[in-house]
């Protein structure tokens, strides 16, 4: 991606937009800026289509014009995006006996489910995931321990698989 960013710095953006067949140079320049500020994976994962190019087509066309080969990097990014789509949406459930007595009390229930960032766990072994989750749990305990009565945690990392943690955030 650095090759692309270096080439974009040197190339006249309006000229590039014309070669990309854009009538609206402002729209094209905005898209180039987004590409410049993103990683390949972030850019490809974005859902932009401007009636000329999808993100992947836009990136490939710019590479073609600038004569830069990013095919390996694009393949790696696409593989990772596809892998992330298949990863179970892991989460941590706080075990509790809390029963809300009001609407505002019901809002507290949102604090009992903690999403786990798939990007951070997708390539990690289970013991590494457990260490990461333990840090999240300990942070939750620090923030909410005195406000909310709870008695443990469940980290669900697959439809059928989970790990339980005690009240202090230690795996059982």
C-alpha positions, 0 to 999 in steps of 0.5 A: 500500500505504501507504493500506492500512497507514494505514487498517489502523492506524486500524481496529479489527482485531477489527471488521475480522475480524468483517466478514471473517466470521472466527470465529477472531479470532487467525488473522485478526489474524495474517493482517492482521499479515502483510499489514501487514508485507509488500509487495503482491507479497510478500503475493500471492506467499505461499501462504496459504489459511485456508478462507475466503480466498486471499491475493488474495481476502483483500486484495481483501475488506479493500480493499472493507471499508476502501473503498480502491482498490489495483487498479492496485497489485495488477495491477502486483504480479501481473504481476511475480509472473507475470513472475518465474515465467517467468524462467529460474532463472539461476545461476553455475557455477564451472569447476573440476577438483575431485574429492571424495575423501570425503563431506565433500569432496562437500559442497564441490561445493555451493559451485560453483553460485551461484544468482542472485536472480531479483528482482534481474535480472528487469527488467535488461538483459544488461549490467546483469545482467553487472555484478551477476553480476560483483559476486557472482563477486568476492565468491565469489572473496574468500570461497573463492579460497584454499580451492577450486581453480577456473579460471573462471565461467559465468553461465547466464541462459537455456537456450541462453545464457551468459557466461563469466568468467575466474578474476578475475571479468572477462567474456571 
